[in-house]
Every structure is written in C-alpha cells, then in structure tokens.
Amino acid sequence: MNFLSSSTNVELTHSGKKILEYLAQLQQQNALLQESLALTQKENALQQELISKLQEQHVQQQELITQLQGKVGALEAEIRRLKKLPPKPDIKPNSKPTDDSDDSSDDPPATDQNDEADPDSVPKRKVSKPDERTRKQRKQPPKPPPEKSIPVPAIDVPSGSTWNGTTPYHVQDLLLKATCVEYRLEQWITPDGKTITAKPPASLHGHHYGPTLQAYVLHQHFGCAVTQPQLLEWLWDIGLSISAGELSNLITKGHGQFHGEKDELLATGIRCSSYIQTDDTGARHQGRNGYCNIICNESFAWYGTTNSKSRENFLSLLHRPFRTYALTENALDYLSTLKYPQKWLRVLQQYVGVTFLSHDAWKACMKDHGLTGKKRLQQASEALIYASLIAHGLGHLTTFSDGAQQFNVFKHAQCWVHAERLLAKVHPVNDQQALAQKWCRTWLWEIYDDLKAFKTEPSEENALKVRFGFSALIQTRTVCSDLQEALSSLAVIEKELLLVLEDPRLPLHNNLSESLIREYVKRRKISGSTRSEAGRQSRDTFASLKKRVACMVFLSGTI
C-alpha cells in the first residue's frame, strides 16, 4: 500500500509540474500577444495620424489650387486687356426649373449623413429693402383735354334711323415742326458815333434757338440718353438748320442757373439729412481716367466728377457749398489718429482757430512752412477739410457705403449685402467646407432679418439679440481657412455693420446709391467720355437734377 501511495504522489507531482510549465508558456504567449497588440495599436495610431495629416495636406493643396486658379484667371484677363483682345464671354448657366410641388416648406429637406452636400443646391436669397417703399413703375398719365371737336358723319345710314347723339373718339398726336421767328433789334446811333443795339430776349440765353428747342435738346440728351450725332440727325430730319458745334453749345453752355441749383441741392441735402449714402464709378475726361461720386439718400441725389477717388477728394466734394476752411482742434485729433509727426503737429497748432479763405491759401501757407510732401500734405488737407465740415455743422453726418475706406469719415456704416459677399466668394473644396459655408451664410441672413425686425420695432431686447447672434457668428471655428478669414474680416467691420442699432434710420444696404450711379454708367457706355469742363459740369448737373425730380415724385407718391 505504501508503495502504491508514493508512486501516485510522484505521478501527481509530475503532472502538476507539467501543468505549471504549460501555464507559464501560456502566460508567456499571452504577454507576447499583448505586446504585439500594443505595437499594432501604436502602428494604427501612427497610420491614423499620417492619414489625418495627408487629408489636411490634401485640403490645403485643394485650397491652394483654387486660389491659383483664380489668380490665373485674373492674369489671363489682364493679358487679354493688354493685348486688346476680346474678353472671355460671361455666359450665365441655365436656371434650374422651379419645383411646382405642393409640399413646399421653409425647412431644408432631411438628408442622410452619408449624402453628399451639393453647394450649388443652395437657393439664392432675395434681399428685400428694409423699411423702404419699393419704387413702383410710373403709371400712365391721364389723357390731355381735347383742344377741338371735329364732327364725323356716319356713312350708309338706312332711312328711318333715329338720331342718337355722338360718341367721343379721342386721338392724341404730337406736332413736331421747325419754325423760325425774326426779332427786329432796334439800332440807334448816339451823337458821339456809337451804335446801340437792342438785346434779344433773356429766355434765349444768348443762343439763336428758342427756349422750347433748348428744353427739347436737354431732355433728349440728358433725360433720354440720345447721343449728339443722333440728335443732330433728327433735328436735320425735321428741317432745323443747326451745326454740330451749335448743338454742343446748347448742351454745355448757358446753364448757370442750373449749376447754381445743383450746388444749393448739395448744401440743403446734407444739412437736412442725418446720413448720406455714397458710391463711385469710373468716368473718363479728356482721355484721362476720372471718377464720378454719388452723394444721396431718399431725399436727394448729387453727382460730382473729379480726377481722384481719395478721401481728401470725397471731403472736398462735401465741402463744395462752403467757401472758407476753418482749422480747429478736430483737425489735430484727426491727425493724431494717423500718427502724424509731432514736428508738423506743432506747426499746425499755431493756426488753430484760423480761417483760410480758400484751399489754395491753405496750401500756400503750408508750402511756406516746408510741408510739401505729397502724403503728409494730403493728410493735413484731409484734416483741415474734416475739421472745417464739423465747424460748418456737418459733424452729425453718418456716411453709408460699400466699405471703401475713402468714405470712412465721421460715423461710417457699411452695407450688409457687400459684407455677405465675403462669405459668398469663398470657394469650398469639399462637402464639409461647402456645408460650413452654407450655414454661415444662412446664419448671417438670419441676423439680417433680426435687424429688419429691430428697425421696425427698436428695443433693447431686439438689439441684444442681434449683437449676441453676430458675436457668436464671428467667433465660430470652421474647417475652411478661407471661410475663417472671411469671418475674421466680418469681425473687423462689426462696429460699422451694427451702427444701425444706434440709429434705426440708417439703411442696411447700399442699393440706392448703386442704382443711382447706374445713371452715370449708362451715360458713359452710350456717349463715352467728356471733352470739356463745361460738358463734364453739365453732365453732373442735369444728372443730379433729374434724379432729384425722381426723388420728389417718389416721396410725394405721385407715380
């Protein structure tokens, strides 16, 4: 028995050792597997990091390619212009058919997360004018009263018919006829041998053509955009004897009263307004490039053409109604914001309180002190005109523009439609960026709608809603670098965009000035450039008076 028992114990001990060795082998294999798994996970993490970097580099390369394509397009257009080749045709894409289905909704359709976002599927938003009456089409005027009545007998009336009176049949016509009137001007010879000749009527303005013809020529040329050659042909066709030079004189000379009315229009308009809208466009004169500025609001419109589009030029246009220039402390404050050299500030300090009779007198004074540098003299002139405008009572004005910095004087507000273009011109390179751009633009237009609600009902609650919404928008972080840069640009002009919260009378867009400046653009395309100072002055004057009459008609509601 003892022998059997001891042999059994030996076998059990031997089996236990094998089990322990097997377990040790399993633990060793498990450790190797865990180490291999850790290495695999580390390799996967490195691969994921590499994939992320490659994807990021791919997006950056796509953005760079998009930017380079835009630059290449601009360079190709510039090469075409320099070589005087025809520009690349701007062919608009076909419009998408409208959806006539009944289940229309303001909410976007639900899509699966795996669906690809199409940036072209975002519908264009129509921006309505806030708190402004839409300009309606002119209605047909009433018929003029009949000057004479002509009876017309009926033909083939059967016998036995009964007289039933008459039926009016109005006919309107236009009488165009060339006439000539001879004025017999008396002449007298004085005892000392001098000849005295009577003067023709003042209504002729020194011309050999009557006031009706003068008014007709001005209306056709400035009101209907008929060119001088076409107008000359038409006058010859109806029998008038007039040369091209005489027609040019009718258009450009003898309009002193109209020019004076235009000057008074600007002075009265800016004095009676809390804000002005402005824009500019190219205007060639005597073969050289120039610029036409529009200064307007709902009450008036004023055009001024000059050879520059600087801030000094814009301030000079506002200062045209005033003859004197007053240098005040406001000028020094203005120059301090520009970090003007202390040397010249000390020179200008001596003239605080001095009134200069003209701008030429100011420049002569500065020349005597040695201030002849173009940039420094221009900044000093800006400061002088700026301070003089405030002294003349125009410091209350707010200028509203598309964001051009030459208009950034006094309080400056900017157009929301132009601000949205910063987001619209971003070119997304993938679906994620397209979706981010879509939501940023939608968010901006929602803030715009909140602003329109604020203008309708100004309140602190509505103002805070707009401020918080805009602040959240510009602080948004996106995956597109160009879109992020656009949001940063919006943050820079936040004060100008939200200035309407301080004055609800301000508009939200610059559509008015842009539509009015089209008058000059059409004239430029039809007639080209002006050749004389009198021609340029007449074009500005009659464009201003024409639009002023349109504003009066619109405000009176007689349209």
C-alpha positions, 0 to 999 in steps of 0.5 A, a space after each residue: 500500500 505504501 508503495 502504491 501511495 508514493 508512486 501516485 504522489 510522484 505521478 501527481 507531482 509530475 503532472 502538476 509540474 507539467 501543468 505549471 510549465 504549460 501555464 507559464 508558456 501560456 502566460 508567456 504567449 499571452 504577454 507576447 500577444 499583448 505586446 504585439 497588440 500594443 505595437 499594432 495599436 501604436 502602428 494604427 495610431 501612427 497610420 491614423 495620424 499620417 492619414 489625418 495629416 495627408 487629408 489636411 495636406 490634401 485640403 490645403 493643396 485643394 485650397 491652394 489650387 483654387 486660389 491659383 486658379 483664380 489668380 490665373 484667371 485674373 492674369 489671363 484677363 489682364 493679358 487679354 486687356 493688354 493685348 486688346 483682345 476680346 474678353 472671355 464671354 460671361 455666359 450665365 448657366 441655365 436656371 434650374 426649373 422651379 419645383 411646382 410641388 405642393 409640399 413646399 416648406 421653409 425647412 431644408 429637406 432631411 438628408 442622410 449623413 452619408 449624402 453628399 452636400 451639393 453647394 450649388 443646391 443652395 437657393 439664392 436669397 432675395 434681399 428685400 429693402 428694409 423699411 423702404 417703399 419699393 419704387 413702383 413703375 410710373 403709371 400712365 398719365 391721364 389723357 390731355 383735354 381735347 383742344 377741338 371737336 371735329 364732327 364725323 358723319 356716319 356713312 350708309 345710314 338706312 332711312 328711318 334711323 333715329 338720331 342718337 347723339 355722338 360718341 367721343 373718339 379721342 386721338 392724341 398726336 404730337 406736332 413736331 415742326 421747325 419754325 423760325 421767328 425774326 426779332 427786329 433789334 432796334 439800332 440807334 446811333 448816339 451823337 458821339 458815333 456809337 451804335 446801340 443795339 437792342 438785346 434779344 430776349 433773356 429766355 434765349 440765353 444768348 443762343 439763336 434757338 428758342 427756349 422750347 428747342 433748348 428744353 427739347 435738346 436737354 431732355 433728349 440728351 440728358 433725360 433720354 440718353 440720345 447721343 449728339 450725332 443722333 440728335 443732330 440727325 433728327 433735328 436735320 430730319 425735321 428741317 432745323 438748320 443747326 451745326 454740330 458745334 451749335 448743338 454742343 453749345 446748347 448742351 454745355 453752355 448757358 446753364 448757370 442757373 442750373 449749376 447754381 441749383 445743383 450746388 444749393 441741392 448739395 448744401 440743403 441735402 446734407 444739412 437736412 439729412 442725418 446720413 448720406 449714402 455714397 458710391 463711385 464709378 469710373 468716368 473718363 475726361 479728356 482721355 484721362 481716367 476720372 471718377 464720378 461720386 454719388 452723394 444721396 439718400 431718399 431725399 436727394 441725389 448729387 453727382 460730382 466728377 473729379 480726377 481722384 477717388 481719395 478721401 481728401 477728394 470725397 471731403 472736398 466734394 462735401 465741402 463744395 457749398 462752403 467757401 472758407 476752411 476753418 482749422 480747429 482742434 478736430 483737425 489735430 485729433 484727426 491727425 493724431 489718429 494717423 500718427 502724424 509727426 509731432 514736428 508738423 503737429 506743432 506747426 499746425 497748432 499755431 493756426 488753430 482757430 484760423 480761417 483760410 479763405 480758400 484751399 489754395 491759401 491753405 496750401 500756400 501757407 503750408 508750402 511756406 512752412 516746408 510741408 510739401 510732401 505729397 502724403 503728409 500734405 494730403 493728410 493735413 488737407 484731409 484734416 483741415 477739410 474734416 475739421 472745417 465740415 464739423 465747424 460748418 455743422 456737418 459733424 452729425 453726418 453718418 456716411 453709408 457705403 460699400 466699405 471703401 475706406 475713402 468714405 470712412 469719415 465721421 460715423 461710417 456704416 457699411 452695407 450688409 449685402 457687400 459684407 455677405 459677399 465675403 462669405 459668398 466668394 469663398 470657394 469650398 473644396 469639399 462637402 464639409 467646407 461647402 456645408 460650413 459655408 452654407 450655414 454661415 451664410 444662412 446664419 448671417 441672413 438670419 441676423 439680417 432679418 433680426 435687424 429688419 425686425 429691430 428697425 421696425 420695432 427698436 428695443 433693447 431686447 431686439 438689439 441684444 439679440 442681434 449683437 449676441 447672434 453676430 458675436 457668436 457668428 464671428 467667433 465660430 471655428 470652421 474647417 475652411 481657412 478661407 471661410 475663417 478669414 472671411 469671418 475674421 474680416 466680418 469681425 473687423 467691420 462689426 462696429 460699422 455693420 451694427 451702427 444701425 442699432 444706434 440709429 434705426 434710420 440708417 439703411 442696411 444696404 447700399 442699393 440706392 446709391 448703386 442704382 443711382 450711379 447706374 445713371 452715370 454708367 449708362 451715360 458713359 457706355 452710350 456717349 463715352 467720355 467728356 471733352 470739356 469742363 463745361 460738358 463734364 459740369 453739365 453732365 453732373 448737373 442735369 444728372 443730379 437734377 433729374 434724379 432729384 425730380 425722381 426723388 420728389 415724385 417718389 416721396 410725394 407718391 405721385 407715380 
